[in-house]
């Protein structure tokens, strides 16, 4: 890991996750896929961050920066998150965690391996790290450290799943929820199910329920158009 922190360059991470922040705060800080390029440009435009990476999932938002002044980079990232969530720093700060240099690298490797997920060994996170790596390459053509960091994180995540048993069993919150319902109720085909939320986990849960033969499903969403769109997709 020491190879990532070369010469004067330092790596910082500022983030929130299901371990540190309620869902409302995580939603305020989430970076939608289409907004990642603008977020990266905003961080690079702060003047202290030379390279950056964005990892935003259902349960976490993490911003990575590389440059010569760790303290200034953290300050720039916190300011960006505060503005993004429209929260005063003193209200946001208790939910944030900071990692520096090798600790930041180790944390990303832990995340990509599924060790920091709500469901141990959860498989979707590795695909999300891959997406973050792709976005780094697409939006920072001349940058190298962040690209290498996320590339190695993908390798670590693959090794964790191929050389250990971490990926066995339920590997997503949605899968675990449906399996628990099977254990409690048995055959789900004649059950009526309420799915709360139309985000990634909600849609994945719907797919698993339909696969299990459930036909009576109600979807609850804060936006009616989202619920109707999802229901139309699943007929």
QUIDA-V834959 format. One record per residue. N is the residue number from 1. PSI is psi in whole degrees, -180 to 180 (* if undefined). Layout:
# QUIDA-V834959
n = <N/N>
psi = <PSI/PSI>
This chain:
# QUIDA-V834959
n = <1/2/3/4/5/6/7/8/9/10/11/12/13/14/15/16/17/18/19/20/21/22/23/24/25/26/27/28/29/30/31/32/33/34/35/36/37/38/39/40/41/42/43/44/45/46/47/48/49/50/51/52/53/54/55/56/57/58/59/60/61/62/63/64/65/66/67/68/69/70/71/72/73/74/75/76/77/78/79/80/81/82/83/84/85/86/87/88/89/90/91/92/93/94/95/96/97/98/99/100/101/102/103/104/105/106/107/108/109/110/111/112/113/114/115/116/117/118/119/120/121/122/123/124/125/126/127/128/129/130/131/132/133/134/135/136/137/138/139/140/141/142/143/144/145/146/147/148/149/150/151/152/153/154/155/156/157/158/159/160/161/162/163/164/165/166/167/168/169/170/171/172/173/174/175/176/177/178/179/180/181/182/183/184/185/186/187/188/189/190/191/192/193/194/195/196/197/198/199/200/201/202/203/204/205/206/207/208/209/210/211/212/213/214/215/216/217/218/219/220/221/222/223/224/225/226/227/228/229/230/231/232/233/234/235>
psi = <-24/-23/-21/-29/80/149/-124/-5/136/158/134/155/132/129/174/154/-179/-16/-19/-17/146/165/-34/-42/-41/-37/-38/-30/-9/142/109/152/-42/-15/-3/-48/-43/-38/-43/-41/-36/-41/-44/-30/-7/-20/-18/-17/119/-30/154/164/148/124/107/119/-173/-32/4/152/120/129/126/142/149/135/-165/-7/96/-45/-42/-36/-44/-43/-44/-40/-44/-41/-43/-45/-39/-44/-38/-44/-7/44/141/148/-40/-24/-31/-37/-42/-20/-10/148/147/141/148/139/-123/-30/-36/-42/-48/-39/-46/-40/-39/-43/-48/-24/-7/11/-15/11/162/-37/118/128/7/130/-24/-29/-35/-40/-35/-35/-39/-43/-41/-41/-44/-42/-34/-46/-35/-30/-4/69/-32/1/149/-38/-49/-40/-45/-41/-50/-30/-45/-35/-38/-44/-44/-44/-40/-45/-40/-37/-27/-27/-6/180/20/-27/2/149/-160/123/23/157/-41/-46/-43/-39/-45/-40/-39/-40/-39/-43/-36/-45/-9/-132/125/-4/-31/13/150/131/137/123/121/116/144/27/-166/-44/-38/-44/-42/-40/-43/-45/-45/-37/-42/-41/-35/-3/6/132/-20/93/131/134/128/125/152/-20/120/-38/-33/-45/-44/-39/-44/-43/-37/-38/-34/10/*>
